[in-house]
Amino acid sequence: MDSRVEFARIEGFLAWEAEVAAAERDAAAFAARFPWLPAAEREAVEQAYTADRLRYAEEVVDRAVERCRRLAARYRAECRRICTRWAALCLSVTVAAALFAVVPAALRG
């Protein structure tokens, strides 16, 4: 289980680094649309674009994680409900079978 968690962490790290690289690349392309801006201002535009994009990406990830947590809780509750019903059904069938086995013998005796 620990290796799966570590693998997921590494995968998440690599995915985030790819997102950072894409944000920086897109920010540079966006800032290049304004060739009349001085270099310092273009750099500020790039930094603001990158920061906004990464903030949005974090929000998307946070929403996805929260949705996964809600779904997991819902599925756990549903599984418990199904297991409880299944156990009740099995117990009912067992009790009914025992009664059908015992009652006729008791009536004859």
TORDRENVO-296525 format. One record per residue: residue in three letters; x, z, y of N, C-alpha, C in turn. Coordinates in Angstrom, 3 decimals. Example, Ala and Ser with C-alpha at 12.3 -4.5 7.8 and 13.67 -1.06 7.14 Angstrom:
2
 volum       nX       nZ       nY      caX      caZ      caY       cX       cZ       cY
   ALA   13.190    7.800   -5.690   12.300    7.800   -4.500   13.200    7.800   -3.300
   SER   12.850    7.080   -2.250   13.670    7.140   -1.060   12.900    7.870    0.030
This chain:
109
 volum       nX       nZ       nY      caX      caZ      caY       cX       cZ       cY
   MET    0.830    0.000   -1.194    0.000    0.000    0.000    0.870    0.000    1.252
   ASP    1.971    0.716    1.241    2.843    0.771    2.416    3.427   -0.596    2.740
   SER    3.762   -1.386    1.716    4.327   -2.704    1.981    3.279   -3.611    2.634
   ARG    2.016   -3.456    2.258    0.958   -4.248    2.892    0.807   -3.877    4.359
   VAL    0.893   -2.585    4.647    0.772   -2.133    6.033    1.943   -2.653    6.857
   GLU    3.137   -2.565    6.292    4.325   -3.068    6.992    4.230   -4.572    7.209
   PHE    3.772   -5.280    6.193    3.612   -6.725    6.316    2.602   -7.054    7.415
   ALA    1.508   -6.313    7.462    0.490   -6.533    8.501    1.063   -6.245    9.883
   ARG    1.885   -5.203    9.987    2.506   -4.887   11.284    3.442   -5.999   11.726
   ILE    4.245   -6.491   10.802    5.169   -7.582   11.128    4.383   -8.828   11.523
   GLU    3.337   -9.109   10.766    2.497  -10.267   11.077    1.861  -10.121   12.457
   GLY    1.378   -8.924   12.775    0.802   -8.678   14.090    1.824   -8.830   15.205
   PHE    3.025   -8.314   14.957    4.101   -8.439   15.947    4.420   -9.902   16.211
   LEU    4.554  -10.685   15.135    4.872  -12.108   15.293    3.744  -12.863   15.994
   ALA    2.509  -12.518   15.668    1.366  -13.166   16.325    1.361  -12.835   17.818
   TRP    1.657  -11.580   18.156    1.675  -11.188   19.565    2.815  -11.890   20.304
   GLU    3.980  -11.975   19.675    5.109  -12.665   20.305    4.778  -14.144   20.531
   ALA    4.058  -14.749   19.600    3.633  -16.139   19.769    2.661  -16.250   20.945
   GLU    1.781  -15.280   21.086    0.835  -15.272   22.210    1.573  -15.121   23.527
   VAL    2.581  -14.246   23.568    3.381  -14.064   24.783    4.088  -15.366   25.145
   ALA    4.693  -16.008   24.151    5.396  -17.267   24.407    4.439  -18.345   24.909
   ALA    3.257  -18.433   24.314    2.264  -19.417   24.753    1.792  -19.116   26.175
   ALA    1.583  -17.844   26.476    1.146  -17.461   27.824    2.215  -17.832   28.852
   GLU    3.464  -17.575   28.521    4.550  -17.906   29.449    4.684  -19.416   29.624
   ARG    4.545  -20.158   28.531    4.621  -21.624   28.598    3.475  -22.181   29.450
   ASP    2.268  -21.684   29.210    1.111  -22.157   29.978    1.207  -21.739   31.444
   ALA    1.752  -20.572   31.691    1.929  -20.108   33.073    2.905  -21.011   33.818
   ALA    3.983  -21.399   33.152    4.954  -22.299   33.790    4.318  -23.655   34.079
   ALA    3.503  -24.149   33.135    2.825  -25.431   33.347    1.829  -25.322   34.503
   PHE    1.132  -24.196   34.582    0.169  -23.997   35.666    0.884  -23.939   37.014
   ALA    1.962  -23.177   37.082    2.693  -23.025   38.348    3.342  -24.339   38.763
   ALA    3.664  -25.185   37.806    4.279  -26.473   38.134    3.310  -27.392   38.866
   ARG    2.025  -27.099   38.810    1.027  -27.898   39.544    1.125  -27.699   41.060
   PHE    1.890  -26.703   41.455    2.021  -26.373   42.879    3.480  -26.526   43.308
   PRO    3.955  -27.771   43.358    5.381  -27.978   43.664    5.761  -27.587   45.086
   TRP    4.780  -27.489   45.985    5.075  -27.134   47.366    5.356  -25.646   47.551
   LEU    5.020  -24.830   46.535    5.294  -23.391   46.660    6.792  -23.131   46.540
   PRO    7.269  -22.190   47.316    8.667  -21.792   47.132    8.868  -21.195   45.726
   ALA   10.076  -21.216   45.244   10.378  -20.767   43.877    9.905  -19.339   43.627
   ALA   10.092  -18.463   44.597    9.688  -17.060   44.414    8.172  -16.946   44.250
   GLU    7.428  -17.736   45.010    5.971  -17.684   44.903    5.495  -18.308   43.595
   ARG    6.153  -19.400   43.166    5.797  -19.990   41.870    6.061  -18.996   40.741
   GLU    7.153  -18.272   40.862    7.464  -17.252   39.859    6.408  -16.148   39.870
   ALA    5.950  -15.765   41.057    4.905  -14.744   41.154    3.607  -15.257   40.529
   VAL    3.282  -16.537   40.741    2.090  -17.130   40.137    2.225  -17.104   38.615
   GLU    3.411  -17.481   38.111    3.656  -17.453   36.662    3.476  -16.048   36.093
   GLN    4.031  -15.065   36.770    3.923  -13.689   36.287    2.479  -13.207   36.304
   ALA    1.745  -13.539   37.360    0.341  -13.122   37.444   -0.487  -13.813   36.359
   TYR   -0.242  -15.112   36.154   -0.955  -15.863   35.122   -0.673  -15.265   33.749
   THR    0.601  -15.020   33.481    0.991  -14.450   32.183    0.357  -13.078   31.980
   ALA    0.405  -12.234   33.007   -0.172  -10.888   32.894   -1.675  -10.958   32.642
   ASP   -2.368  -11.840   33.371   -3.822  -11.974   33.176   -4.140  -12.468   31.775
   ARG   -3.394  -13.455   31.336   -3.646  -14.015   29.992   -3.390  -12.973   28.916
   LEU   -2.313  -12.213   29.037   -2.008  -11.196   28.025   -3.008  -10.049   28.074
   ARG   -3.478   -9.710   29.252   -4.508   -8.670   29.376   -5.788   -9.143   28.672
   TYR   -6.138  -10.406   28.878   -7.311  -10.959   28.212   -7.111  -10.973   26.695
   ALA   -5.923  -11.359   26.246   -5.636  -11.385   24.806   -5.750   -9.979   24.207
   GLU   -5.270   -8.983   24.919   -5.404   -7.602   24.444   -6.874   -7.206   24.328
   GLU   -7.664   -7.599   25.305   -9.097   -7.278   25.264   -9.765   -7.951   24.064
   VAL   -9.392   -9.192   23.789   -9.951   -9.907   22.637   -9.579   -9.184   21.346
   VAL   -8.321   -8.805   21.226   -7.866   -8.092   20.027   -8.585   -6.756   19.909
   ASP   -8.692   -6.030   21.010   -9.377   -4.730   20.978  -10.835   -4.875   20.540
   ARG  -11.511   -5.905   21.060  -12.902   -6.130   20.646  -12.987   -6.483   19.163
   ALA  -12.051   -7.288   18.694  -12.056   -7.661   17.276  -11.804   -6.445   16.392
   VAL  -10.868   -5.604   16.791  -10.565   -4.392   16.023  -11.785   -3.473   15.995
   GLU  -12.421   -3.295   17.125  -13.611   -2.435   17.183  -14.725   -2.998   16.315
   ARG  -14.904   -4.309   16.356  -15.922   -4.944   15.516  -15.609   -4.732   14.045
   CYS  -14.341   -4.863   13.663  -13.932   -4.620   12.271  -14.209   -3.185   11.863
   ARG  -13.931   -2.254   12.754  -14.190   -0.842   12.444  -15.678   -0.585   12.256
   ARG  -16.499   -1.163   13.141  -17.951   -0.987   13.001  -18.451   -1.601   11.704
   LEU  -17.960   -2.788   11.381  -18.383   -3.434   10.131  -17.938   -2.628    8.915
   ALA  -16.710   -2.118    8.950  -16.218   -1.319    7.825  -17.077   -0.075    7.632
   ALA  -17.429    0.588    8.735  -18.281    1.779    8.640  -19.649    1.406    8.089
   ARG  -20.184    0.293    8.572  -21.492   -0.161    8.090  -21.446   -0.494    6.601
   TYR  -20.396   -1.185    6.169  -20.275   -1.550    4.758  -20.057   -0.324    3.875
   ARG  -19.285    0.659    4.372  -19.109    1.893    3.603  -20.447    2.605    3.433
   ALA  -21.218    2.681    4.498  -22.533    3.340    4.428  -23.449    2.591    3.462
   GLU  -23.429    1.274    3.525  -24.264    0.470    2.630  -23.821    0.651    1.179
   CYS  -22.527    0.706    0.960  -22.006    0.911   -0.397  -22.432    2.280   -0.934
   ARG  -22.339    3.307   -0.100  -22.791    4.641   -0.519  -24.273    4.628   -0.870
   ARG  -25.069    3.952   -0.042  -26.505    3.857   -0.284  -26.777    3.159   -1.615
   ILE  -26.103    2.059   -1.859  -26.294    1.318   -3.108  -25.842    2.154   -4.308
   CYS  -24.700    2.815   -4.179  -24.202    3.658   -5.281  -25.168    4.805   -5.565
   THR  -25.731    5.393   -4.515  -26.691    6.478   -4.697  -27.939    5.977   -5.416
   ARG  -28.422    4.821   -5.008  -29.599    4.257   -5.680  -29.291    3.908   -7.133
   TRP  -28.131    3.347   -7.368  -27.738    2.983   -8.735  -27.632    4.234   -9.611
   ALA  -27.037    5.290   -9.076  -26.917    6.540   -9.823  -28.305    7.117  -10.118
   ALA  -29.191    7.076   -9.133  -30.560    7.580   -9.344  -31.280    6.755  -10.403
   LEU  -31.100    5.452  -10.383  -31.722    4.597  -11.381  -31.182    4.905  -12.775
   CYS  -29.871    5.034  -12.893  -29.271    5.349  -14.196  -29.756    6.702  -14.714
   LEU  -29.817    7.685  -13.831  -30.297    9.005  -14.227  -31.763    8.928  -14.656
   SER  -32.569    8.186  -13.920  -33.988    8.037  -14.273  -34.154    7.373  -15.633
   VAL  -33.400    6.332  -15.884  -33.482    5.633  -17.178  -33.036    6.563  -18.302
   THR  -31.988    7.327  -18.066  -31.500    8.262  -19.086  -32.542    9.331  -19.395
   VAL  -33.137    9.897  -18.338  -34.170   10.920  -18.530  -35.378   10.322  -19.238
   ALA  -35.792    9.122  -18.839  -36.932    8.475  -19.489  -36.637    8.202  -20.958
   ALA  -35.449    7.733  -21.274  -35.083    7.461  -22.672  -35.074    8.753  -23.482
   ALA  -34.560    9.820  -22.871  -34.541   11.109  -23.571  -35.967   11.598  -23.824
   LEU  -36.824   11.462  -22.843  -38.216   11.880  -23.015  -38.922   11.055  -24.085
   PHE  -38.709    9.749  -24.097  -39.332    8.902  -25.114  -38.814    9.233  -26.505
   ALA  -37.589    9.739  -26.589  -37.027   10.114  -27.887  -37.543   11.488  -28.327
   VAL  -37.741   12.414  -27.382  -38.093   13.781  -27.705  -39.605   13.976  -27.826
   VAL  -40.373   13.380  -26.930  -41.824   13.612  -26.911  -42.502   13.199  -28.206
   PRO  -42.265   12.016  -28.748  -42.936   11.689  -30.030  -42.581   12.649  -31.154
   ALA  -41.353   13.099  -31.196  -40.938   14.036  -32.242  -41.648   15.374  -32.061
   ALA  -41.819   15.792  -30.799  -42.489   17.063  -30.522  -43.974   16.976  -30.836
   LEU  -44.587   15.826  -30.610  -46.006   15.674  -30.899  -46.273   15.646  -32.416
   ARG  -45.338   15.137  -33.176  -45.509   15.087  -34.637  -45.299   16.463  -35.263
   GLY  -44.475   17.252  -34.663  -44.088   18.502  -35.292  -44.952   19.641  -34.983
